[in-house]
């Protein structure tokens, strides 16, 4: 939880948002909710694990990166980019 707390203290405007509208306004009609803080936390953890693994097994580190990108944070990155563009605009 420390990673999330650190990220949240730096960028409090990130967090839960409506995936359809990209707005931070969540209503009972909201069908999908994104969470930038969760996505960034997952990215930091997966990249850290890959780096630790690569220190002793470079091929294993790359395999871990590919696996986590394909199965988990690949979509998170796309959602994060969309929401950051909305927040910054």
C-alpha positions in Angstrom: 0.0 0.0 0.0 3.0 2.3 0.5 3.5 2.7 -3.3 -0.1 3.8 -3.8 0.1 6.2 -0.9 3.3 7.7 -2.4 1.7 8.1 -5.8 -1.5 9.6 -4.4 0.4 12.2 -2.3 2.2 13.3 -5.5 -0.9 13.4 -7.8 -4.1 13.6 -5.7 -6.2 14.4 -8.8 -5.7 10.9 -10.0 -7.7 8.0 -8.6 -11.2 6.7 -9.4 -12.9 7.9 -12.6 -15.7 7.0 -15.0 -14.1 5.0 -17.9 -16.7 6.2 -20.4 -16.6 9.9 -19.8 -13.1 10.1 -18.1 -14.6 12.4 -15.5 -13.9 11.9 -11.8 -17.7 12.0 -11.3 -18.9 8.5 -10.5 -22.7 8.1 -10.4 -25.1 5.1 -10.1 -25.2 5.1 -13.9 -21.5 4.6 -14.2 -20.9 1.2 -15.7 -17.1 1.0 -15.6 -14.7 2.7 -13.1 -11.0 3.2 -13.7 -8.4 3.8 -11.0 -5.2 5.5 -12.1 -3.6 5.0 -8.7 -4.2 1.2 -8.8 -2.8 1.1 -12.4 0.3 3.0 -11.5 0.9 0.9 -8.4 0.6 -2.3 -10.4 3.0 -0.9 -13.0 5.6 0.0 -10.3 5.3 -3.4 -8.7 5.5 -5.4 -11.9 8.5 -3.4 -13.2 10.3 -3.7 -9.9 9.7 -7.5 -9.9 11.0 -7.7 -13.5 14.1 -5.7 -12.6 14.8 -7.9 -9.6 14.3 -11.1 -11.7 16.5 -9.7 -14.5 19.4 -9.2 -12.0 19.8 -13.0 -11.8 17.9 -14.1 -14.9 17.7 -11.5 -17.7 15.6 -13.7 -20.0 13.2 -14.4 -17.1 12.9 -10.7 -16.4 12.0 -10.0 -20.0 9.5 -12.9 -20.0 7.9 -11.5 -16.9 7.6 -8.0 -18.5 6.0 -9.5 -21.6 3.6 -11.7 -19.6 2.5 -8.9 -17.3 2.1 -6.4 -20.2 0.0 -8.9 -22.2 -2.2 -10.1 -19.3 -2.4 -7.1 -17.0 -1.1 -3.7 -17.4 -1.2 -3.3 -21.2 -4.8 -2.2 -20.9 -4.0 -0.2 -17.8 -1.5 1.9 -19.7 -4.0 2.7 -22.4 -6.6 3.7 -19.9 -4.1 5.8 -17.9 -3.0 7.7 -21.1 -6.6 8.5 -22.0 -7.4 9.7 -18.5 -4.1 11.7 -18.2 -4.9 13.5 -21.5 -8.4 14.3 -20.0 -7.0 15.6 -16.7 -4.2 17.7 -18.3 -6.4 19.2 -21.0 
